Amino acid sequence: MTAYVPPTANGGAQALPAAVRALAGADFTVLAKRFLDAGFAVAQPAPGIVTIKSGQAPACASVIVSVGVHGDETGPIEVLAYVLDALSQDPDALAVDLMVCVGNIDAISAGKRFIDADLNRMFRPVRGSLAGAAEAARADTMIAATVDFFEGAGPDRWHLDLHTAIRPSVYPTFAIVPELIAEEGKCALIAWLGQAAIGAIVMNPQSAGTYSYYSAEHHGAAASTVELGRVGTLGQNDLSLFADVGSALDDLLRGASPAGPKVASHVFAVAQEIIKHSDGFKMAFDRSTQNFTALRQGQVIATDGDIVYAVKHPEELVVFPNPDVRVGLRAGLMVVRTQ
C-alpha cells in the first residue's frame, strides 16, 4: 500500500518530480495506465481532463478536483500531483468516481494567469464581448465534461476547485461556498474544509461565473472554490502550507472516515458585491491591502464615477479586491462574520 505523504519542499522547477511535470502538462499517460491496469474505466474526454470510474452502480461519491483554472496558481497543481501519484500506486484504494480537470492548460504552459480573459468568469450563459475568447471555448469543454461525468451519478457529488490568491490574506486559506448547496452536502463540505484547516468560509449567495458555482447550481454538487495561500512559480511553492489540504483530499478520495477539524473555520456572509462599471473605477485602498482586511461603517471602499461604495455594517471585511477586472465584472466582495 502506497500512502500519501505530504511533501515539505521542492528543489526548484528543474527538480520537479515526474508526476508534477505530468499534471502541469495535462499529461495523464502514467496515471491512466495504472488505473486501467487495475480494472477501472478510464477516459480522457478532452485535453487536461481524465475520469476514473469503478464501473459499478453509482453508490459511491462522484468527485471533481480541478486545478489550474488560473494558469499562474501552481501550488494546487503540485499538491494534487502528489496525492494522485500515491493513490495511483495503490489504485484499489480509490473509493470514489473521480474527474481531474486541469483548467487553463494553455495559460499554465505560458506561465500566465490567462490567455484572453479570466476562465473563472466564463461559466455563465452570457459572455458578451468575451464569447470569442480562448477561455470561453475552454469553459465549454469543461462544462461538457462535467455534464457527462455527473450524468447518472448518485446524490453524493463533490467539486473542489483549488486556487491560490493574488493578495496576501488575514486567513492564509479560505473557501467560497455557494449558499444554494443542499444542507446535507453543505454540512459535509464545511466539515471537510475544517479537516483541511481552511480558516475562513464565505457563503456566496450568487454566481460570478465560477466553475464551482456552476457545479453546485447545475449538478447539485457540494462545491467550493478553495484558496490555498499565494500565487507562486511551479516548483517554488512552500508545500508545507498544503499538508492539511493534501491529507484531507487523500482521505476523501480513499473514502476514509472524516477526521476531526484541524481548525474551527470562521464563517462569513456576503454583505455587498463591488462591481466595476467603468474604467474610472478606483479602490480606496492600495494593492498591499490583504484579503479579510476589516473596514468600519462609513469607510469608502471604491468609487466609480458618481457611484460610491461604502461600508454599510459596523464592520465589513474585503475579499478579492481587484480593480483590474474587466468592466462589468465583480471587483471585490465585502463580507460580515456570522460565526
VOFIZA-702963 format. One record per residue: residue in one letter; x, y, z of N, C-alpha, C in turn. Coordinates in steps of 0.1 Angstrom, whole numbers, padded with zeros to 4 digits, always signed. Example, Ala and Ser with C-alpha at 12.3 -4.5 7.8 and 13.67 -1.06 7.14 Angstrom:
% VOFIZA-702963
a+0132-0057+0078+0123-0045+0078+0132-0033+0078
s+0128-0022+0071+0137-0011+0071+0129+0000+0079
//
This chain:
% VOFIZA-702963
m+0008-0012+0000+0000+0000+0000+0009+0012+0000
t+0006+0022-0009+0014+0034-0010+0006+0045-0004
a+0010+0050+0008+0003+0061+0015+0008+0074+0010
y-0001+0084+0010+0002+0098+0007+0010+0104+0018
v+0022+0109+0015+0030+0116+0025+0031+0131+0020
p+0026+0140+0028+0026+0154+0024+0041+0159+0022
p+0044+0164+0010+0058+0169+0008+0060+0182+0016
t+0072+0185+0018+0076+0197+0026+0083+0207+0017
a+0089+0203+0006+0097+0212-0002+0099+0207-0016
n+0102+0215-0025+0106+0212-0038+0120+0217-0041
g+0127+0211-0050+0141+0215-0053+0141+0225-0065
g+0130+0231-0068+0130+0240-0080+0125+0234-0092
a+0122+0242-0102+0115+0237-0114+0123+0225-0121
q+0136+0226-0121+0144+0216-0127+0143+0202-0120
a+0140+0203-0107+0140+0190-0100+0126+0185-0097
l+0116+0191-0104+0102+0186-0102+0100+0172-0105
p+0093+0165-0096+0090+0151-0098+0082+0149-0111
a+0083+0137-0117+0077+0134-0130+0062+0136-0128
a+0056+0132-0117+0041+0134-0115+0037+0148-0116
v+0045+0157-0110+0041+0171-0110+0043+0177-0124
r+0054+0173-0131+0055+0178-0145+0044+0173-0154
a+0040+0161-0152+0029+0155-0160+0016+0162-0158
l+0012+0165-0145-0001+0171-0143+0000+0186-0148
a+0011+0193-0146+0012+0206-0151+0011+0207-0166
g+0015+0196-0172+0015+0195-0187+0002+0188-0192
a-0007+0185-0183-0020+0179-0186-0018+0165-0193
d-0007+0158-0188-0004+0145-0193-0008+0134-0183
f-0018+0126-0187-0023+0116-0178-0019+0102-0182
t-0009+0101-0190-0005+0088-0195-0002+0078-0184
v+0007+0081-0175+0011+0071-0164-0001+0069-0155
l-0008+0080-0151-0019+0079-0142-0030+0070-0148
a-0034+0072-0160-0044+0065-0167-0041+0050-0168
k-0028+0047-0171-0024+0033-0173-0025+0025-0159
r-0021+0032-0149-0022+0025-0136-0036+0021-0132
f-0045+0030-0134-0059+0027-0131-0066+0018-0141
l-0062+0019-0153-0067+0009-0163-0062-0005-0160
d-0050-0006-0156-0044-0019-0153-0051-0025-0141
a-0057-0017-0132-0063-0021-0120-0078-0024-0123
g-0083-0022-0135-0096-0026-0138-0106-0014-0138
f-0102-0002-0137-0111+0010-0137-0114+0014-0151
a-0125+0020-0153-0129+0026-0165-0123+0040-0166
v-0114+0042-0175-0107+0055-0176-0109+0061-0189
a-0112+0074-0189-0115+0081-0202-0108+0095-0201
q-0104+0100-0212-0099+0114-0213-0108+0121-0224
p-0119+0127-0219-0128+0133-0228-0123+0146-0235
a-0113+0152-0230-0107+0164-0236-0093+0166-0230
p-0085+0173-0237-0072+0176-0231-0073+0182-0217
g-0064+0177-0208-0064+0181-0195-0075+0176-0186
i-0083+0166-0190-0094+0161-0182-0093+0146-0183
v-0094+0139-0171-0095+0125-0171-0106+0121-0161
t-0113+0110-0164-0123+0104-0155-0119+0090-0152
i-0121+0086-0139-0117+0073-0134-0129+0068-0127
k-0135+0057-0132-0147+0052-0125-0145+0037-0123
s-0152+0032-0113-0152+0018-0109-0160+0009-0119
g-0170+0016-0125-0179+0008-0134-0190+0002-0127
q-0191+0004-0114-0202-0002-0106-0213+0008-0105
a-0224+0004-0099-0236+0013-0098-0232+0025-0089
p-0238+0037-0092-0233+0049-0085-0237+0049-0070
a-0231+0041-0063-0233+0041-0048-0223+0049-0041
c-0211+0051-0048-0200+0059-0042-0202+0074-0045
a-0194+0082-0039-0194+0096-0043-0188+0098-0056
s-0192+0109-0063-0186+0114-0075-0179+0127-0072
v-0166+0128-0075-0158+0139-0070-0150+0145-0082
i-0151+0158-0084-0143+0165-0093-0133+0173-0085
v-0120+0172-0089-0110+0181-0084-0104+0188-0096
s-0104+0201-0095-0099+0210-0106-0088+0219-0101
v-0078+0221-0109-0067+0229-0106-0063+0237-0118
g-0055+0248-0117-0050+0255-0128-0061+0262-0136
v-0072+0265-0130-0082+0274-0137-0076+0288-0140
h-0067+0292-0131-0058+0303-0134-0044+0298-0136
g-0038+0301-0147-0026+0294-0151-0014+0297-0142
d-0014+0308-0134-0003+0311-0125-0005+0306-0111
e-0015+0298-0108-0018+0293-0095-0013+0278-0094
t+0000+0277-0091+0006+0264-0094+0007+0255-0081
g+0006+0261-0069+0007+0252-0057-0003+0241-0057
p-0016+0243-0060-0026+0232-0060-0022+0221-0071
i-0016+0225-0082-0012+0215-0091-0002+0206-0085
e+0008+0211-0077+0018+0203-0071+0012+0194-0061
v+0003+0199-0052-0002+0190-0041-0011+0180-0047
l-0019+0183-0057-0028+0173-0063-0019+0162-0070
a-0009+0166-0076+0000+0156-0083+0005+0146-0073
y+0010+0150-0061+0015+0141-0051+0004+0132-0046
v-0008+0137-0044-0020+0129-0040-0023+0118-0050
l-0024+0122-0063-0028+0113-0073-0017+0103-0076
d-0004+0107-0075+0006+0097-0077+0006+0086-0066
a+0005+0090-0054+0004+0080-0043-0008+0071-0045
l-0019+0077-0048-0032+0069-0050-0031+0060-0062
s-0025+0064-0073-0024+0056-0085-0014+0044-0083
q-0005+0045-0073+0003+0033-0070-0004+0023-0060
d-0015+0027-0056-0024+0019-0047-0038+0020-0053
p-0041+0017-0066-0053+0021-0072-0066+0016-0066
d-0065+0004-0060-0077-0002-0054-0082+0006-0042
a-0074+0015-0037-0078+0024-0026-0087+0035-0030
l-0088+0038-0043-0097+0048-0048-0112+0044-0045
a-0119+0052-0037-0132+0048-0033-0143+0057-0039
v-0140+0065-0048-0149+0074-0055-0148+0074-0070
d-0158+0078-0077-0157+0081-0091-0150+0095-0092
l-0140+0096-0100-0131+0108-0099-0130+0114-0113
m-0131+0127-0113-0127+0135-0125-0117+0145-0121
v-0105+0145-0128-0095+0155-0126-0095+0164-0138
c-0095+0177-0135-0095+0187-0146-0084+0197-0143
v-0075+0198-0153-0065+0209-0153-0071+0220-0162
g-0074+0231-0156-0082+0241-0163-0076+0248-0175
n-0069+0258-0173-0064+0267-0184-0050+0262-0188
i-0050+0251-0195-0037+0244-0198-0028+0253-0207
d-0034+0261-0216-0025+0270-0224-0019+0281-0215
a-0026+0286-0206-0021+0296-0197-0010+0290-0188
i-0012+0278-0183-0002+0271-0174+0011+0270-0182
s+0010+0266-0195+0021+0264-0203+0029+0277-0206
a+0021+0288-0207+0027+0301-0210+0031+0308-0197
g+0028+0302-0185+0032+0309-0173+0024+0321-0170
k+0012+0322-0175+0003+0334-0174-0010+0330-0167
r-0016+0341-0162-0029+0338-0155-0040+0334-0164
f-0040+0340-0176-0050+0336-0186-0044+0340-0200
i-0051+0335-0211-0047+0339-0224-0054+0352-0229
d-0067+0351-0229-0076+0362-0233-0083+0369-0222
a-0088+0361-0213-0097+0366-0202-0098+0355-0191
d-0103+0359-0180-0104+0351-0168-0113+0339-0170
l-0107+0327-0170-0115+0315-0172-0126+0313-0162
n-0123+0317-0149-0132+0315-0138-0143+0326-0138
r-0146+0332-0149-0158+0341-0151-0166+0336-0163
m-0162+0325-0169-0168+0320-0181-0179+0310-0180
f-0182+0306-0167-0192+0295-0165-0206+0302-0163
r-0210+0309-0174-0223+0316-0173-0228+0316-0188
p-0241+0317-0189-0247+0316-0202-0244+0328-0212
v-0242+0340-0206-0240+0351-0214-0226+0357-0212
r-0218+0358-0222-0204+0362-0221-0201+0375-0228
g-0211+0380-0235-0209+0393-0242-0197+0393-0251
s-0189+0404-0250-0178+0405-0259-0167+0395-0257
l-0168+0387-0247-0158+0376-0244-0162+0363-0250
a-0172+0363-0258-0177+0350-0263-0167+0343-0272
g-0158+0351-0278-0148+0346-0287-0135+0343-0281
a-0134+0346-0268-0121+0344-0260-0117+0329-0260
a-0104+0326-0259-0099+0313-0258-0105+0306-0246
e-0107+0314-0235-0112+0308-0223-0127+0304-0224
a-0134+0311-0233-0148+0307-0235-0149+0293-0240
a-0141+0290-0250-0141+0277-0256-0137+0267-0246
r-0127+0270-0238-0122+0260-0228-0133+0258-0217
a-0140+0268-0213-0151+0266-0204-0162+0257-0209
d-0165+0259-0222-0175+0250-0229-0170+0235-0228
t-0157+0233-0230-0152+0220-0230-0153+0214-0216
m-0150+0222-0206-0150+0218-0192-0165+0215-0187
i-0174+0224-0192-0188+0222-0189-0193+0208-0195
a-0190+0206-0207-0194+0193-0214-0189+0181-0206
a-0176+0182-0202-0171+0170-0194-0177+0169-0181
t-0181+0180-0175-0188+0180-0162-0201+0174-0163
v-0209+0177-0173-0222+0172-0176-0221+0157-0177
d-0212+0152-0186-0210+0138-0188-0206+0130-0175
f-0198+0137-0167-0193+0130-0155-0204+0128-0145
f-0212+0138-0143-0223+0137-0133-0236+0130-0139
e-0236+0127-0152-0248+0120-0157-0249+0106-0151
g-0260+0104-0145-0262+0091-0138-0255+0089-0125
a-0248+0100-0120-0242+0098-0107-0252+0098-0096
g-0248+0093-0085-0256+0093-0073-0257+0107-0067
p-0264+0108-0056-0266+0122-0050-0253+0127-0043
d-0243+0119-0040-0232+0123-0032-0221+0129-0042
r-0222+0142-0045-0214+0148-0055-0206+0159-0049
w-0193+0160-0053-0184+0170-0048-0177+0177-0060
h-0173+0189-0058-0164+0196-0067-0155+0205-0058
l-0142+0202-0058-0132+0211-0051-0124+0217-0062
d-0125+0230-0063-0118+0238-0073-0107+0246-0066
l-0094+0241-0067-0083+0245-0059-0076+0257-0066
h-0074+0268-0058-0068+0280-0063-0057+0285-0053
t-0050+0296-0057-0043+0304-0048-0046+0318-0050
a-0044+0327-0040-0049+0341-0041-0038+0350-0046
i-0042+0361-0052-0032+0371-0057-0026+0378-0045
r-0035+0382-0036-0031+0390-0025-0028+0382-0012
p-0020+0387-0003-0019+0381+0010-0032+0381+0017
s-0034+0373+0028-0047+0372+0034-0045+0371+0049
v-0054+0377+0056-0055+0375+0071-0057+0360+0074
y-0065+0354+0066-0067+0339+0066-0059+0333+0054
p-0047+0327+0057-0040+0322+0045-0047+0312+0036
t-0057+0305+0042-0065+0296+0034-0080+0300+0037
f-0087+0300+0026-0102+0303+0028-0109+0297+0016
a-0123+0296+0017-0131+0290+0007-0143+0298+0005
i-0148+0297-0008-0161+0304-0012-0170+0292-0014
v-0182+0292-0007-0191+0281-0008-0205+0286-0012
p-0211+0281-0023-0224+0286-0028-0234+0283-0017
e-0243+0293-0014-0253+0291-0004-0264+0281-0009
l-0265+0279-0022-0276+0271-0027-0274+0256-0025
i-0262+0252-0020-0260+0238-0018-0270+0232-0008
a-0275+0220-0011-0284+0214-0001-0277+0212+0012
e-0285+0212+0023-0280+0213+0036-0270+0201+0040
e-0274+0189+0036-0266+0177+0039-0252+0179+0033
g-0252+0182+0020-0239+0184+0013-0231+0195+0018
k-0238+0206+0022-0231+0218+0027-0224+0214+0040
c-0231+0207+0049-0225+0203+0062-0213+0194+0060
a-0214+0185+0051-0203+0176+0048-0191+0184+0042
l-0194+0193+0033-0183+0201+0027-0176+0210+0038
i-0184+0217+0046-0178+0225+0057-0170+0217+0067
a-0175+0205+0070-0167+0196+0078-0153+0193+0071
w-0154+0190+0058-0141+0187+0051-0132+0199+0051
l-0137+0211+0049-0129+0223+0049-0122+0225+0063
g-0129+0221+0073-0123+0222+0087-0112+0212+0088
q-0114+0200+0083-0104+0190+0083-0091+0194+0075
a-0094+0202+0064-0083+0207+0056-0077+0219+0061
a-0081+0224+0073-0075+0235+0080-0078+0248+0073
i-0090+0249+0066-0093+0261+0059-0099+0271+0069
g-0092+0283+0070-0095+0292+0082-0108+0299+0081
a-0113+0302+0068-0125+0311+0067-0133+0305+0055
i-0146+0306+0057-0156+0302+0047-0165+0314+0044
v-0166+0317+0031-0175+0328+0027-0187+0321+0020
m-0199+0323+0025-0211+0318+0019-0216+0327+0008
n-0216+0323-0004-0218+0331-0016-0232+0330-0021
p-0240+0341-0021-0254+0340-0025-0257+0339-0040
q-0247+0343-0048-0249+0343-0062-0236+0341-0070
s-0238+0336-0082-0227+0333-0091-0220+0345-0096
a-0206+0343-0098-0199+0353-0105-0193+0346-0118
g-0199+0335-0122-0195+0328-0133-0184+0318-0131
t-0182+0314-0118-0171+0305-0114-0175+0290-0117
y-0164+0282-0118-0166+0268-0121-0173+0261-0110
s-0169+0264-0097-0175+0257-0086-0190+0260-0084
y-0193+0273-0086-0207+0277-0085-0216+0270-0096
y-0210+0269-0108-0217+0262-0119-0220+0247-0115
s-0211+0240-0109-0213+0226-0105-0223+0225-0094
a-0223+0235-0085-0233+0235-0074-0247+0237-0080
e-0248+0248-0088-0261+0252-0093-0267+0242-0103
h-0259+0236-0112-0265+0228-0122-0264+0213-0120
h-0256+0209-0110-0254+0195-0108-0256+0191-0094
g-0259+0200-0085-0262+0196-0071-0250+0192-0064
a-0238+0197-0068-0225+0193-0061-0223+0201-0049
a-0217+0195-0039-0211+0202-0028-0198+0208-0033
a-0198+0220-0037-0187+0226-0045-0182+0238-0038
s-0169+0240-0040-0162+0252-0033-0150+0256-0041
t-0148+0269-0042-0135+0275-0046-0127+0276-0034
v-0116+0269-0034-0107+0268-0022-0094+0275-0025
e-0091+0286-0017-0079+0294-0019-0069+0290-0009
l-0057+0286-0015-0046+0280-0007-0034+0288-0008
g-0032+0298+0000-0020+0306+0000-0019+0315-0012
r-0007+0318-0016-0004+0328-0027+0000+0322-0040
v-0002+0330-0050+0003+0326-0064+0018+0324-0063
g+0023+0314-0069+0037+0311-0069+0042+0303-0082
t+0055+0303-0084+0061+0296-0095+0061+0281-0093
l+0058+0274-0103+0059+0259-0102+0072+0254-0098
g+0072+0246-0087+0085+0241-0082+0090+0250-0071
q+0085+0261-0068+0090+0270-0058+0080+0273-0047
n+0069+0266-0047+0059+0268-0036+0063+0261-0023
d+0059+0267-0012+0061+0262+0001+0051+0251+0003
l+0054+0239+0001+0044+0228+0001+0040+0224+0015
s+0047+0229+0025+0043+0227+0039+0029+0233+0041
l+0026+0244+0034+0013+0251+0035+0002+0242+0030
f+0005+0232+0022-0006+0224+0016-0008+0210+0023
a-0001+0208+0034-0001+0195+0040-0015+0191+0045
d-0022+0200+0051-0035+0196+0056-0045+0194+0045
v-0045+0202+0035-0055+0200+0024-0051+0188+0016
g-0038+0185+0014-0034+0173+0007-0039+0160+0015
s-0037+0160+0028-0041+0148+0036-0057+0147+0035
a-0064+0158+0037-0078+0158+0036-0084+0153+0023
l-0077+0157+0012-0081+0153-0001-0078+0138-0003
d-0067+0134+0001-0064+0120+0001-0074+0111+0008
d-0078+0116+0020-0088+0108+0027-0101+0108+0020
l-0105+0119+0014-0118+0119+0006-0118+0109-0005
l-0107+0109-0013-0106+0100-0024-0105+0086-0020
r-0100+0083-0008-0099+0069-0004-0111+0065+0004
g-0121+0074+0006-0133+0070+0014-0131+0069+0028
a-0120+0075+0034-0117+0074+0048-0128+0081+0056
s-0130+0076+0068-0140+0083+0077-0135+0097+0080
p-0144+0106+0080-0140+0120+0082-0132+0122+0095
a-0121+0129+0094-0113+0132+0106-0119+0145+0112
g-0115+0147+0125-0119+0159+0131-0113+0172+0125
p-0119+0183+0127-0114+0195+0121-0101+0199+0127
k-0092+0204+0118-0079+0210+0123-0081+0224+0128
v-0091+0231+0123-0094+0244+0128-0110+0246+0128
a-0114+0255+0136-0128+0259+0136-0129+0270+0126
s-0134+0267+0114-0134+0278+0104-0144+0289+0107
h-0140+0301+0105-0149+0312+0107-0157+0314+0094
v-0170+0316+0096-0180+0317+0085-0184+0331+0083
f-0185+0335+0070-0188+0349+0067-0200+0349+0056
a-0208+0359+0057-0218+0361+0047-0215+0373+0038
v-0219+0373+0026-0216+0385+0017-0225+0396+0020
a-0219+0408+0023-0227+0420+0026-0230+0428+0013
q-0220+0428+0004-0222+0435-0008-0212+0431-0018
e-0215+0432-0031-0206+0430-0042-0202+0443-0048
i-0189+0444-0051-0184+0456-0057-0182+0454-0072
i-0190+0460-0080-0190+0458-0094-0183+0470-0101
k-0174+0467-0110-0167+0477-0118-0176+0481-0130
h-0181+0493-0130-0190+0498-0141-0183+0506-0152
s-0171+0510-0149-0164+0519-0159-0149+0518-0157
d-0141+0524-0166-0127+0524-0165-0123+0535-0154
g-0132+0542-0149-0129+0552-0139-0130+0546-0125
f-0132+0533-0124-0133+0526-0111-0120+0527-0103
k-0121+0531-0090-0109+0531-0082-0112+0526-0068
m-0103+0517-0063-0104+0513-0050-0099+0524-0040
a-0104+0524-0028-0100+0534-0019-0088+0530-0010
f-0082+0519-0014-0070+0514-0006-0060+0509-0017
d-0048+0507-0012-0037+0503-0022-0036+0488-0023
r-0027+0483-0032-0026+0469-0035-0020+0461-0024
s-0015+0467-0014-0010+0459-0003-0021+0455+0007
t-0033+0459+0005-0044+0455+0014-0047+0440+0013
q-0047+0434+0024-0049+0419+0024-0064+0416+0023
n-0066+0403+0018-0079+0398+0019-0083+0397+0034
f-0096+0400+0037-0102+0400+0050-0097+0411+0059
t-0092+0422+0052-0089+0434+0060-0103+0440+0064
a-0104+0444+0077-0116+0450+0082-0117+0465+0079
l-0129+0469+0075-0132+0483+0073-0144+0487+0082
r-0145+0499+0086-0155+0503+0096-0167+0510+0088
q-0178+0510+0094-0190+0516+0089-0187+0530+0084
g-0192+0533+0071-0190+0546+0065-0177+0548+0057
q-0167+0539+0059-0155+0540+0051-0158+0537+0036
v-0151+0545+0028-0153+0543+0013-0145+0531+0009
i-0151+0523+0001-0145+0511-0004-0139+0514-0018
a-0147+0520-0026-0144+0523-0040-0153+0534-0046
t-0148+0540-0056-0156+0550-0064-0156+0546-0078
d-0167+0549-0085-0168+0546-0099-0177+0556-0106
g-0171+0567-0110-0179+0579-0115-0187+0584-0103
d-0200+0585-0105-0209+0590-0094-0212+0580-0084
i-0208+0567-0086-0211+0556-0076-0200+0556-0065
v-0205+0556-0053-0196+0555-0042-0200+0542-0034
y-0191+0533-0033-0193+0521-0025-0187+0524-0011
a-0195+0522+0000-0191+0524+0013-0196+0513+0022
v-0189+0511+0034-0192+0501+0043-0206+0504+0050
k-0215+0494+0050-0228+0496+0055-0230+0491+0069
h-0223+0481+0073-0224+0474+0086-0213+0480+0095
p-0214+0478+0108-0204+0482+0117-0190+0478+0113
e-0189+0466+0107-0176+0462+0102-0179+0453+0090
e-0171+0455+0080-0171+0446+0068-0157+0443+0064
l-0154+0431+0059-0141+0427+0055-0141+0425+0040
v-0130+0430+0034-0128+0430+0020-0122+0417+0015
v-0127+0411+0004-0122+0398-0001-0121+0400-0016
f-0110+0395-0022-0108+0396-0037-0108+0410-0043
p-0103+0420-0036-0103+0433-0042-0094+0434-0054
n-0099+0437-0066-0091+0437-0078-0096+0447-0088
p-0090+0459-0088-0095+0470-0097-0092+0467-0111
d-0085+0457-0114-0080+0454-0128-0090+0445-0136
v-0101+0441-0130-0110+0432-0137-0116+0440-0148
r-0122+0433-0158-0129+0440-0169-0142+0447-0164
v-0146+0457-0171-0158+0464-0168-0170+0455-0169
g-0178+0456-0158-0190+0447-0157-0188+0435-0148
l-0175+0433-0144-0173+0421-0135-0171+0426-0121
r-0171+0416-0112-0170+0419-0098-0156+0422-0094
a-0154+0434-0087-0141+0438-0084-0138+0436-0069
g-0147+0429-0062-0144+0426-0048-0157+0422-0041
l-0155+0416-0029-0167+0412-0021-0164+0419-0007
m-0175+0423-0001-0175+0428+0013-0183+0418+0021
v-0177+0412+0032-0183+0402+0039-0184+0406+0054
v-0194+0399+0061-0195+0401+0076-0194+0387+0082
r-0188+0386+0094-0187+0374+0101-0200+0370+0107
t-0204+0357+0105-0216+0352+0111-0214+0342+0122
q-0202+0335+0122-0198+0326+0133-0183+0323+0132
//
